[in-house]
Amino acid sequence: MIFIAVKFTVRPERSEEWLDLVADFTAATRNEPGNLFFEWSRSVDVPHQFVLLEAFADDEAGSKHVNSAHFKDAMATMAGAVATTPEIVNVKVPGSGWSEMAEVRPTN
């Protein structure tokens, strides 16, 4: 599995519209064959920062993603809204998605 984490620091005046700005990109990516997850979160510590966690089944799925029209369109759109160059972690890991955390279980 290819696991990717990206931090996007958005221009303050674009922050409230960010999730709407990336909505079509998010939907298109989630519908790609080989996409395992594509999830946005907002930082609780850094104002105007959004974190994207995404995963693809293999190199082929990842390559198709970055070569898609919706990816290229989104990168152009995002460029006008980010305050800094996004930071990324891109690694191959074993598995095919999320696993349960063994250390914490719900109590009754």
All heavy atoms as an XYZ file, in Angstrom:
841
protein
N       0.855     -1.170      0.000
C       0.000      0.000      0.000
C       0.900      1.232      0.000
O       1.911      1.273      0.696
C      -0.886     -0.030      1.258
C      -1.616      1.242      1.566
S      -2.772      1.128      2.953
C      -1.668      1.252      4.351
N       0.521      2.235     -0.769
C       1.213      3.525     -0.735
C       0.416      4.429      0.205
O      -0.772      4.669     -0.012
C       1.296      4.147     -2.138
C       2.064      3.216     -3.078
C       1.940      5.524     -2.074
C       1.990      3.628     -4.531
N       1.070      4.901      1.255
C       0.439      5.777      2.253
C       1.031      7.165      2.087
O       2.251      7.331      2.025
C       0.691      5.266      3.663
C       0.161      6.175      4.729
C      -1.188      6.179      5.031
C       1.003      7.032      5.412
C      -1.693      7.033      6.000
C       0.504      7.878      6.385
C      -0.837      7.881      6.680
N       0.150      8.155      2.022
C       0.576      9.537      1.800
C      -0.103     10.436      2.821
O      -1.315     10.340      3.039
C       0.198     10.003      0.374
C       0.813      9.058     -0.662
C       0.624     11.451      0.141
C       0.202      9.180     -2.041
N       0.686     11.290      3.442
C       0.166     12.331      4.335
C       0.674     13.660      3.807
O       1.869     13.809      3.525
C       0.636     12.105      5.763
N      -0.237     14.616      3.647
C       0.135     15.932      3.124
C      -0.450     17.017      4.027
O      -1.633     16.969      4.373
C      -0.382     16.154      1.676
C       0.201     17.449      1.104
C      -0.075     14.979      0.786
N       0.389     17.979      4.394
C      -0.066     19.148      5.156
C      -0.165     20.330      4.203
O       0.816     20.699      3.548
C       0.918     19.480      6.273
C       0.950     18.467      7.389
C       1.927     18.909      8.466
C       1.937     17.944      9.619
N       2.852     18.409     10.692
N      -1.363     20.897      4.125
C      -1.613     22.076      3.297
C      -1.879     23.264      4.212
O      -2.879     23.265      4.929
C      -2.860     21.870      2.423
C      -2.733     20.815      1.372
C      -3.041     19.491      1.655
C      -2.329     21.149      0.086
C      -2.947     18.512      0.676
C      -2.231     20.169     -0.903
C      -2.538     18.852     -0.599
N      -0.998     24.248      4.200
C      -1.251     25.486      4.927
C      -1.862     26.459      3.922
O      -1.246     26.806      2.909
C       0.029     26.056      5.549
O       0.576     25.062      6.433
C      -0.271     27.329      6.344
N      -3.085     26.855      4.213
C      -3.907     27.620      3.277
C      -3.855     29.106      3.629
O      -3.734     29.482      4.796
C      -5.360     27.077      3.340
C      -6.292     27.849      2.439
C      -5.368     25.593      2.990
N      -3.968     29.938      2.632
C      -4.043     31.389      2.872
C      -5.247     31.656      3.785
O      -6.337     31.105      3.551
C      -4.216     32.138      1.561
C      -3.044     31.992      0.636
C      -3.320     32.641     -0.696
N      -2.328     32.182     -1.644
C      -1.815     32.939     -2.605
N      -2.243     34.171     -2.764
N      -0.911     32.455     -3.411
N      -5.073     32.480      4.796
C      -6.162     32.708      5.756
C      -7.496     33.066      5.107
O      -8.542     32.576      5.522
C      -5.642     33.856      6.632
C      -4.158     33.732      6.550
C      -3.868     33.235      5.156
N      -7.458     33.857      4.072
C      -8.708     34.285      3.421
C      -9.356     33.159      2.604
O     -10.497     33.285      2.181
C      -8.474     35.521      2.546
C      -7.602     35.301      1.332
C      -6.097     35.419      1.572
O      -5.648     35.434      2.734
O      -5.356     35.493      0.566
N      -8.647     32.040      2.395
C      -9.187     30.907      1.634
C      -9.511     29.704      2.525
O     -10.072     28.706      2.073
C      -8.186     30.459      0.552
C      -7.706     31.530     -0.413
C      -8.775     32.093     -1.329
N      -9.461     31.136     -2.157
C      -9.098     30.745     -3.369
N      -7.998     31.226     -3.929
N      -9.834     29.888     -4.042
N      -9.163     29.816      3.785
C      -9.272     28.696      4.713
C     -10.690     28.144      4.856
O     -10.901     26.929      4.844
C      -8.726     29.120      6.079
O      -8.670     28.037      6.946
N     -11.658     29.014      4.992
C     -13.036     28.554      5.211
C     -13.647     27.898      3.973
O     -14.595     27.143      4.081
C     -13.916     29.703      5.708
C     -13.543     30.162      7.110
C     -13.501     29.033      8.134
O     -14.429     28.206      8.162
O     -12.518     28.966      8.909
N     -13.092     28.174      2.810
C     -13.624     27.584      1.579
C     -12.807     26.379      1.099
O     -13.152     25.754      0.084
C     -13.698     28.639      0.472
C     -12.336     29.117      0.000
C     -12.399     30.110     -1.142
O     -13.082     29.848     -2.159
O     -11.745     31.158     -1.011
N     -11.742     26.022      1.819
C     -10.825     24.974      1.355
C     -11.534     23.653      1.046
O     -11.341     23.073     -0.026
C      -9.706     24.751      2.368
C      -8.755     23.674      1.956
C      -8.692     22.395      2.421
C      -7.730     23.771      0.954
N      -7.700     21.693      1.792
C      -7.089     22.523      0.876
C      -7.300     24.799      0.109
C      -6.031     22.269      0.001
C      -6.245     24.544     -0.761
C      -5.627     23.294     -0.805
N     -12.330     23.155      1.966
C     -12.980     21.860      1.746
C     -13.940     21.893      0.563
O     -14.057     20.899     -0.168
C     -13.666     21.376      3.017
C     -12.704     21.028      4.161
C     -13.475     20.639      5.411
C     -11.729     19.928      3.753
N     -14.590     23.021      0.334
C     -15.423     23.161     -0.858
C     -14.555     23.207     -2.123
O     -14.913     22.639     -3.155
C     -16.275     24.425     -0.787
C     -17.384     24.320      0.241
O     -17.827     23.191      0.546
O     -17.819     25.379      0.743
N     -13.420     23.865     -2.008
C     -12.496     24.001     -3.132
C     -11.979     22.636     -3.599
O     -11.804     22.414     -4.797
C     -11.326     24.898     -2.721
C     -10.348     25.326     -3.777
C     -10.996     26.332     -4.722
C      -9.123     25.939     -3.131
N     -11.760     21.717     -2.662
C     -11.208     20.396     -2.993
C     -12.278     19.301     -3.061
O     -11.958     18.123     -3.208
C     -10.091     19.994     -2.003
C      -8.940     20.991     -2.074
C     -10.613     19.861     -0.586
N     -13.544     19.663     -2.979
C     -14.631     18.667     -2.928
C     -14.692     17.793     -4.187
O     -14.822     16.562     -4.080
C     -15.969     19.355     -2.685
N     -14.612     18.391     -5.363
C     -14.676     17.592     -6.591
C     -13.457     16.675     -6.708
O     -13.579     15.508     -7.109
C     -14.768     18.487     -7.825
C     -16.118     19.182     -7.955
O     -17.091     18.751     -7.290
O     -16.193     20.176     -8.712
N     -12.293     17.189     -6.364
C     -11.058     16.397     -6.376
C     -11.176     15.221     -5.408
O     -10.821     14.092     -5.739
C      -9.881     17.302     -6.011
C      -8.571     16.588     -5.843
C      -8.064     15.762     -6.831
C      -7.820     16.784     -4.692
C      -6.829     15.130     -6.680
C      -6.592     16.160     -4.532
C      -6.093     15.335     -5.527
N     -11.701     15.497     -4.230
C     -11.875     14.454     -3.218
C     -12.809     13.363     -3.736
O     -12.494     12.169     -3.659
C     -12.418     15.070     -1.914
O     -11.461     16.020     -1.430
C     -12.667     14.013     -0.856
N     -13.945     13.743     -4.273
C     -14.911     12.768     -4.780
C     -14.322     11.950     -5.925
O     -14.480     10.725     -5.973
C     -16.188     13.478     -5.213
N     -13.654     12.606     -6.855
C     -13.070     11.905     -7.995
C     -11.996     10.921     -7.539
O     -11.919      9.790     -8.040
C     -12.494     12.903     -8.995
N     -11.166     11.336     -6.594
C     -10.104     10.455     -6.107
C     -10.684      9.261     -5.363
O     -10.229      8.127     -5.550
C      -9.128     11.233     -5.205
O      -8.573     12.319     -5.948
C      -8.006     10.335     -4.709
N     -11.683      9.488     -4.539
C     -12.307      8.381     -3.809
C     -12.930      7.354     -4.757
O     -13.058      6.186     -4.388
C     -13.357      8.917     -2.839
C     -12.749      9.606     -1.641
C     -13.807     10.196     -0.749
N     -13.211     10.777      0.452
C     -13.850     11.583      1.278
N     -15.118     11.913      1.053
N     -13.233     12.062      2.339
N     -13.294      7.762     -5.956
C     -13.892      6.856     -6.938
C     -12.864      6.168     -7.829
O     -13.234      5.344     -8.664
C     -14.907      7.605     -7.803
C     -16.175      7.887     -7.042
O     -16.665      7.048     -6.294
N     -16.715      9.086     -7.211
N     -11.592      6.480     -7.671
C     -10.559      5.846     -8.494
C     -10.380      4.379     -8.091
O     -10.345      4.066     -6.901
C      -9.209      6.538     -8.294
C      -9.106      7.915     -8.856
C      -7.755      8.553     -8.536
O      -6.817      7.847     -8.117
O      -7.658      9.780     -8.704
N     -10.236      3.487     -9.071
C      -9.869      2.113     -8.727
C      -8.504      2.128     -8.028
O      -7.598      2.847     -8.445
C      -9.751      1.416    -10.088
C     -10.473      2.297    -11.043
C     -10.373      3.697    -10.503
N      -8.376      1.418     -6.952
C      -7.109      1.372     -6.237
C      -6.965      2.398     -5.136
O      -6.016      2.344     -4.359
N      -7.903      3.351     -5.029
C      -7.861      4.279     -3.895
C      -8.434      3.572     -2.676
O      -9.541      3.039     -2.725
C      -8.651      5.554     -4.175
C      -8.676      6.458     -2.955
O      -9.663      6.516     -2.240
N      -7.583      7.144     -2.713
N      -7.682      3.549     -1.596
C      -8.125      2.882     -0.365
C      -8.796      3.850      0.594
O      -9.752      3.495      1.257
C      -6.938      2.193      0.312
C      -6.225      1.149     -0.556
C      -4.993      0.621      0.160
C      -7.173      0.023     -0.954
N      -8.277      5.058      0.693
C      -8.929      6.118      1.462
C      -8.338      7.456      1.074
O      -7.236      7.548      0.536
C      -8.873      5.886      2.976
C      -7.487      5.684      3.553
C      -6.680      6.751      3.907
C      -7.017      4.400      3.783
C      -5.425      6.561      4.460
C      -5.758      4.193      4.339
C      -4.960      5.274      4.678
N      -9.121      8.512      1.335
C      -8.740      9.887      1.004
C      -9.499     10.756      1.991
O     -10.684     11.015      1.820
C      -9.156     10.184     -0.442
C      -8.513     11.405     -1.036
C      -7.270     11.323     -1.642
C      -9.169     12.621     -1.028
C      -6.700     12.441     -2.232
C      -8.602     13.738     -1.599
C      -7.361     13.652     -2.204
N      -8.825     11.169      3.068
C      -9.515     11.795      4.201
C      -8.849     13.106      4.622
O      -7.643     13.150      4.874
C      -9.524     10.834      5.395
C     -10.205      9.524      5.073
C     -10.128      8.498      6.197
O      -9.617      8.830      7.290
O     -10.568      7.362      5.968
N      -9.667     14.141      4.717
C      -9.204     15.461      5.150
C      -9.481     15.677      6.633
O     -10.521     15.264      7.130
C      -9.942     16.561      4.382
C      -9.585     16.650      2.943
C     -10.278     16.101      1.893
C      -8.467     17.329      2.382
N      -9.649     16.407      0.709
C      -8.542     17.162      0.980
C      -7.416     18.061      2.920
C      -7.591     17.707      0.111
C      -6.488     18.601      2.056
C      -6.575     18.430      0.674
N      -8.564     16.375      7.299
C      -8.756     16.832      8.675
C      -8.214     18.250      8.773
O      -7.343     18.644      8.000
C      -8.006     15.954      9.674
O      -8.472     14.640      9.641
N      -8.711     18.968      9.750
C      -8.202     20.321      9.996
C      -7.339     20.297     11.248
O      -7.724     19.710     12.264
C      -9.371     21.288     10.182
C      -8.943     22.724     10.137
C     -10.125     23.641      9.973
N      -9.633     24.976      9.678
C     -10.374     25.952      9.247
N     -11.663     25.766      9.052
N      -9.857     27.136      9.006
N      -6.178     20.912     11.180
C      -5.266     20.934     12.318
C      -5.897     21.656     13.507
O      -6.541     22.690     13.336
C      -3.958     21.640     11.944
O      -3.120     21.774     13.076
N      -5.693     21.115     14.690
C      -6.155     21.785     15.911
C      -5.066     22.698     16.467
O      -5.334     23.481     17.384
C      -6.617     20.773     16.991
C      -7.823     19.985     16.500
C      -5.489     19.855     17.412
N      -3.848     22.601     15.922
C      -2.722     23.381     16.431
C      -2.242     24.489     15.498
O      -1.716     25.498     15.958
C      -1.530     22.457     16.725
C      -1.827     21.473     17.825
O      -2.455     21.866     18.830
O      -1.441     20.296     17.691
N      -2.401     24.289     14.207
C      -1.876     25.250     13.237
C      -3.046     25.884     12.491
O      -3.741     25.201     11.735
C      -0.914     24.561     12.240
C      -0.365     25.573     11.240
C       0.214     23.853     12.977
N      -3.268     27.167     12.710
C      -4.381     27.832     12.014
C      -4.230     27.697     10.492
O      -3.131     27.780      9.956
C      -4.248     29.294     12.434
C      -3.440     29.273     13.686
C      -2.520     28.089     13.560
N      -5.332     27.445      9.841
C      -5.403     27.407      8.377
C      -4.651     26.228      7.754
O      -4.286     26.280      6.589
C      -4.930     28.729      7.768
C      -5.488     29.928      8.455
N      -6.837     30.217      8.456
C      -4.891     30.883      9.206
C      -7.043     31.312      9.159
N      -5.898     31.743      9.634
N      -4.413     25.171      8.554
C      -3.739     23.996      8.007
C      -4.690     22.808      7.936
O      -5.432     22.544      8.882
C      -2.516     23.617      8.843
C      -1.685     22.516      8.194
C      -0.443     22.235      8.993
O      -0.500     21.544      9.995
N       0.683     22.806      8.567
N      -4.656     22.119      6.802
C      -5.446     20.919      6.582
C      -4.497     19.765      6.329
O      -3.453     19.937      5.691
C      -6.385     21.107      5.385
C      -7.444     22.139      5.633
C      -7.173     23.488      5.458
C      -8.702     21.767      6.074
C      -8.138     24.453      5.702
C      -9.688     22.727      6.319
C      -9.395     24.066      6.135
N      -4.863     18.592      6.831
C      -4.036     17.401      6.655
C      -4.829     16.390      5.838
O      -5.990     16.097      6.147
C      -3.628     16.803      8.013
C      -2.813     15.533      7.821
C      -2.851     17.829      8.841
N      -4.210     15.882      4.803
C      -4.809     14.874      3.942
C      -4.095     13.553      4.162
O      -2.869     13.479      4.060
C      -4.671     15.294      2.474
C      -5.105     14.286      1.418
C      -6.582     13.946      1.555
C      -4.784     14.811      0.030
N      -4.861     12.512      4.502
C      -4.339     11.153      4.584
C      -4.955     10.376      3.440
O      -6.183     10.349      3.288
C      -4.706     10.500      5.916
C      -4.188     11.178      7.175
C      -4.656     10.421      8.413
C      -2.665     11.291      7.148
N      -4.105      9.755      2.637
C      -4.601      9.017      1.491
C      -3.771      7.762      1.294
O      -2.624      7.692      1.734
C      -4.571      9.875      0.226
C      -3.203     10.426     -0.126
C      -3.236     11.366     -1.314
O      -3.713     10.960     -2.400
O      -2.765     12.491     -1.166
N      -4.372      6.769      0.650
C      -3.651      5.532      0.361
C      -4.144      4.938     -0.943
O      -5.322      5.057     -1.301
C      -3.826      4.529      1.496
N      -3.212      4.282     -1.626
C      -3.493      3.604     -2.881
C      -2.974      2.179     -2.790
O      -1.977      1.907     -2.115
C      -2.842      4.359     -4.048
C      -3.420      5.739     -4.212
C      -2.877      6.822     -3.547
C      -4.548      5.933     -4.987
C      -3.428      8.089     -3.660
C      -5.117      7.199     -5.111
C      -4.552      8.270     -4.452
N      -3.641      1.282     -3.479
C      -3.328     -0.139     -3.378
C      -1.912     -0.475     -3.833
O      -1.266     -1.349     -3.244
C      -4.346     -0.953     -4.179
N      -1.429      0.233     -4.854
C      -0.119     -0.118     -5.409
C       0.402      1.035     -6.267
O      -0.256      2.069     -6.421
C      -0.209     -1.413     -6.222
C      -1.316     -1.393     -7.271
O      -1.630     -0.315     -7.826
O      -1.878     -2.472     -7.536
N       1.605      0.826     -6.831
C       2.229      1.853     -7.670
C       1.368      2.232     -8.868
O       1.301      3.400     -9.248
C       3.602      1.381     -8.163
C       4.650      1.336     -7.071
O       4.531      2.102     -6.093
O       5.602      0.544     -7.204
N       0.730      1.239     -9.464
C      -0.107      1.515    -10.633
C      -1.254      2.461    -10.284
O      -1.516      3.427    -11.002
C      -0.669      0.214    -11.216
C      -1.504      0.442    -12.461
C      -2.083     -0.846    -13.042
O      -1.756     -1.935    -12.551
O      -2.882     -0.724    -13.981
N      -1.927      2.198     -9.168
C      -3.030      3.069     -8.742
C      -2.527      4.468     -8.422
O      -3.169      5.465     -8.768
C      -3.746      2.468     -7.538
N      -1.379      4.557     -7.769
C      -0.802      5.866     -7.455
C      -0.419      6.639     -8.701
O      -0.648      7.848     -8.800
N       0.143      5.943     -9.672
C       0.537      6.578    -10.926
C      -0.679      7.080    -11.699
O      -0.673      8.199    -12.232
C       1.329      5.588    -11.779
O       1.692      6.177    -12.998
N      -1.723      6.273    -11.763
C      -2.945      6.706    -12.441
C      -3.533      7.935    -11.756
O      -4.051      8.834    -12.423
C      -3.965      5.565    -12.484
C      -3.611      4.503    -13.485
C      -4.660      3.410    -13.535
C      -4.285      2.358    -14.565
N      -5.271      1.277    -14.640
N      -3.437      7.976    -10.424
C      -3.949      9.123     -9.673
C      -3.228     10.405    -10.073
O      -3.865     11.394    -10.443
C      -3.810      8.862     -8.170
C      -4.097     10.043     -7.321
N      -5.344     10.636     -7.265
C      -3.305     10.760     -6.486
C      -5.304     11.665     -6.430
N      -4.079     11.761     -5.951
N      -1.894     10.410     -9.999
C      -1.154     11.650    -10.272
C      -1.152     12.030    -11.741
O      -0.810     13.172    -12.073
C       0.295     11.617     -9.715
C       0.299     11.453     -8.215
C       1.121     10.543    -10.385
N      -1.542     11.119    -12.613
C      -1.629     11.426    -14.042
C      -3.051     11.713    -14.504
O      -3.279     11.948    -15.694
C      -1.015     10.293    -14.861
C       0.495     10.284    -14.729
O       1.153     11.241    -15.101
N       1.038      9.223    -14.163
N      -4.000     11.728    -13.562
C      -5.404     11.972    -13.922
C      -5.649     13.459    -14.168
O      -4.952     14.333    -13.647
C      -6.327     11.479    -12.807
O      -6.191     12.285    -11.650
N      -6.673     13.733    -14.950
C      -7.057     15.124    -15.225
C      -7.505     15.819    -13.947
O      -7.166     16.995    -13.724
C      -8.163     15.164    -16.272
N      -8.241     15.112    -13.072
C      -8.718     15.765    -11.851
C      -7.564     16.101    -10.909
O      -7.626     17.094    -10.191
C      -9.831     14.966    -11.146
C      -9.459     13.601    -10.717
N      -9.705     12.490    -11.504
C      -8.878     13.143     -9.582
C      -9.286     11.414    -10.855
N      -8.778     11.784     -9.699
N      -6.499     15.294    -10.912
C      -5.320     15.619    -10.105
C      -4.662     16.895    -10.623
O      -4.369     17.819     -9.856
C      -4.320     14.450    -10.115
C      -3.088     14.705     -9.292
C      -3.058     14.372     -7.948
C      -1.956     15.282     -9.852
C      -1.921     14.606     -7.184
C      -0.822     15.520     -9.096
C      -0.800     15.177     -7.752
N      -4.448     16.956    -11.924
C      -3.791     18.126    -12.519
C      -4.626     19.385    -12.315
O      -4.089     20.448    -11.981
C      -3.511     17.865    -13.990
C      -2.452     16.788    -14.177
C      -2.289     16.376    -15.621
C      -1.290     15.225    -15.698
N      -1.229     14.611    -17.003
N      -5.934     19.272    -12.478
C      -6.820     20.421    -12.247
C      -6.754     20.873    -10.790
O      -6.707     22.076    -10.504
C      -8.265     20.079    -12.604
C      -8.486     19.913    -14.100
O      -7.612     20.331    -14.906
O      -9.542     19.357    -14.472
N      -6.757     19.904     -9.868
C      -6.728     20.239     -8.439
C      -5.422     20.921     -8.053
O      -5.429     21.876     -7.265
C      -6.937     18.982     -7.599
N      -4.301     20.465     -8.597
C      -3.023     21.083     -8.262
C      -3.004     22.546     -8.696
O      -2.529     23.417     -7.958
C      -1.854     20.317     -8.901
C      -1.678     18.892     -8.396
S      -1.556     18.697     -6.607
C      -3.200     18.053     -6.242
N      -3.562     22.836     -9.845
C      -3.625     24.223    -10.323
C      -4.532     25.058     -9.438
O      -4.202     26.201     -9.085
C      -4.111     24.259    -11.768
N      -5.654     24.491     -9.036
C      -6.587     25.206     -8.162
C      -5.966     25.446     -6.791
O      -6.057     26.547     -6.239
C      -7.893     24.403     -8.014
O      -8.482     24.266     -9.305
C      -8.864     25.080     -7.075
N      -5.340     24.420     -6.232
C      -4.732     24.533     -4.901
C      -3.611     25.572     -4.868
O      -3.434     26.260     -3.867
C      -4.185     23.183     -4.453
C      -5.230     22.167     -4.117
S      -4.393     20.606     -3.687
C      -5.794     19.561     -3.394
N      -2.865     25.676     -5.953
C      -1.738     26.613     -5.998
C      -2.170     28.048     -5.693
O      -1.428     28.803     -5.069
C      -1.040     26.539     -7.352
N      -3.378     28.389     -6.078
C      -3.877     29.732     -5.812
C      -4.425     29.930     -4.415
O      -4.774     31.049     -4.037
N      -4.482     28.850     -3.633
C      -5.071     28.945     -2.296
C      -4.104     28.636     -1.166
O      -4.382     28.960     -0.012
C      -6.276     28.006     -2.198
N      -2.970     28.010     -1.460
C      -2.028     27.665     -0.392
C      -1.130     28.846     -0.052
O      -0.815     29.675     -0.894
C      -1.174     26.427     -0.745
C      -2.041     25.182     -0.865
C      -0.346     26.644     -1.994
N      -0.727     28.887      1.223
C       0.164     29.938      1.693
C       1.626     29.513      1.593
O       2.514     30.352      1.466
C      -0.167     30.301      3.134
N       1.858     28.201      1.671
C       3.215     27.647      1.606
C       3.175     26.375      0.762
O       2.104     25.810      0.515
C       3.754     27.288      3.011
O       2.906     26.286      3.586
C       3.801     28.505      3.920
N       4.336     25.922      0.346
C       4.423     24.657     -0.374
C       4.008     23.531      0.571
O       4.524     23.447      1.687
C       5.861     24.421     -0.878
O       6.227     25.503     -1.734
C       5.970     23.105     -1.630
N       3.079     22.682      0.166
C       2.646     21.590      1.044
C       3.809     20.670      1.422
O       4.772     20.505      0.670
C       1.610     20.843      0.202
C       1.094     21.886     -0.742
C       2.292     22.733     -1.069
N       3.679     20.069      2.608
C       4.661     19.104      3.110
C       4.057     17.710      2.950
O       2.876     17.515      3.210
C       4.955     19.353      4.580
C       5.501     20.740      4.868
C       5.545     21.004      6.355
O       6.559     20.650      6.983
O       4.558     21.530      6.884
N       4.890     16.734      2.526
C       4.363     15.409      2.208
C       5.241     14.298      2.776
O       6.459     14.444      2.855
C       4.218     15.253      0.676
C       3.479     13.962      0.307
C       5.565     15.344     -0.006
C       3.075     13.873     -1.153
N       4.587     13.219      3.171
C       5.231     11.951      3.482
C       4.590     10.939      2.551
O       3.363     10.842      2.479
C       5.013     11.529      4.958
C       5.560     10.147      5.207
C       5.611     12.551      5.905
N       5.410     10.201      1.821
C       4.924      9.229      0.842
C       5.747      7.964      1.033
O       6.944      7.953      0.743
C       5.113      9.810     -0.563
C       4.581      8.921     -1.659
O       4.635      7.705     -1.588
N       4.086      9.552     -2.709
N       5.118      6.902      1.552
C       5.843      5.668      1.849
C       5.030      4.444      1.436
O       3.802      4.495      1.368
C       6.192      5.544      3.357
C       7.146      6.639      3.787
C       4.945      5.565      4.209
N       5.725      3.358      1.180
C       5.071      2.070      0.965
C       5.041      1.347      2.303
O       6.053      1.303      3.014
C       5.824      1.238     -0.060
C       5.690      1.759     -1.462
C       6.355      0.828     -2.440
C       6.251      1.387     -3.846
N       6.913      0.511     -4.813
N       3.893      0.816      2.636
C       3.737      0.082      3.892
C       2.982     -1.216      3.620
O       2.201     -1.302      2.666
C       2.989      0.915      4.964
C       3.780      2.162      5.338
C       1.605      1.302      4.499
N       3.214     -2.224      4.452
C       2.447     -3.455      4.274
C       0.989     -3.237      4.652
O       0.671     -2.355      5.449
C       3.128     -4.441      5.228
C       3.851     -3.599      6.217
C       4.163     -2.297      5.538
N       0.108     -4.027      4.068
C      -1.303     -3.941      4.413
C      -2.121     -3.356      3.280
O      -1.600     -3.025      2.214
N      -3.415     -3.231      3.563
C      -4.327     -2.722      2.533
C      -5.350     -1.761      3.115
O      -6.448     -1.625      2.605
C      -5.042     -3.890      1.856
O      -5.774     -4.628      2.820
N      -4.988     -1.087      4.194
C      -5.896     -0.121      4.802
C      -5.639     -0.010      6.293
O      -4.603     -0.419      6.798
N      -6.611      0.542      6.976
C      -6.502      0.767      8.411
C      -6.611     -0.558      9.177
O      -7.370     -1.439      8.792
C      -7.617      1.696      8.895
C      -7.507      3.083      8.343
C      -8.204      3.601      7.296
C      -6.655      4.133      8.799
N      -7.836      4.896      7.072
C      -6.884      5.256      7.982
C      -5.709      4.218      9.816
C      -6.201      6.459      8.154
C      -5.036      5.425      9.988
C      -5.288      6.526      9.168
N      -5.880     -0.658     10.268
C      -5.977     -1.780     11.199
C      -6.508     -1.249     12.523
O      -6.451     -0.044     12.787
C      -4.609     -2.412     11.431
O      -4.076     -2.893     10.227
N      -7.020     -2.140     13.357
C      -7.475     -1.716     14.678
C      -6.268     -1.500     15.603
O      -5.302     -2.258     15.568
C      -8.391     -2.766     15.299
C      -9.744     -2.829     14.652
C     -10.683     -3.757     15.383
O     -10.258     -4.533     16.266
O     -11.894     -3.706     15.060
N      -6.354     -0.491     16.444
C      -5.324     -0.219     17.424
C      -5.521     -1.135     18.619
O      -6.600     -1.182     19.210
C      -5.403      1.248     17.871
C      -4.351      1.662     18.833
S      -4.557      3.433     19.180
C      -3.315      3.630     20.435
N      -4.504     -1.886     18.982
C      -4.622     -2.886     20.046
C      -4.620     -2.278     21.458
O      -5.162     -2.868     22.388
C      -3.493     -3.903     19.935
N      -4.048     -1.101     21.600
C      -3.842     -0.532     22.943
C      -5.090      0.134     23.536
O      -5.127      0.397     24.741
C      -2.695      0.484     22.924
C      -1.350     -0.109     22.600
C      -1.099     -0.319     21.105
O      -1.959      0.084     20.273
O      -0.053     -0.880     20.772
N      -6.054      0.452     22.730
C      -7.252      1.141     23.236
C      -8.481      0.392     22.749
O      -8.650      0.168     21.555
C      -7.316      2.610     22.742
C      -8.593      3.276     23.239
C      -6.098      3.388     23.197
N      -9.325      0.045     23.676
C     -10.598     -0.626     23.376
C     -11.712      0.100     24.130
O     -11.502      0.596     25.233
C     -10.584     -2.084     23.822
C      -9.504     -2.926     23.179
C      -9.904     -3.288     21.788
N      -8.865     -4.130     21.204
C      -8.733     -4.336     19.938
N      -9.564     -3.786     19.100
N      -7.782     -5.097     19.461
N     -12.892      0.176     23.559
C     -14.013      0.802     24.271
C     -14.320      0.048     25.551
O     -14.192     -1.179     25.621
C     -15.189      0.682     23.297
C     -14.625      0.253     22.002
C     -13.285     -0.335     22.251
N     -14.705      0.788     26.568
C     -15.142      0.162     27.818
C     -16.647      0.279     27.934
O     -17.278      1.139     27.328
C     -14.470      0.838     29.043
O     -14.797      2.218     29.023
C     -12.962      0.681     28.982
N     -17.224     -0.590     28.723
C     -18.686     -0.561     28.935
C     -19.055      0.317     30.088
O     -18.442      0.550     31.010
C     -19.208     -1.969     29.175
C     -19.063     -2.812     27.921
O     -19.057     -2.273     26.823
N     -18.899     -4.109     28.089
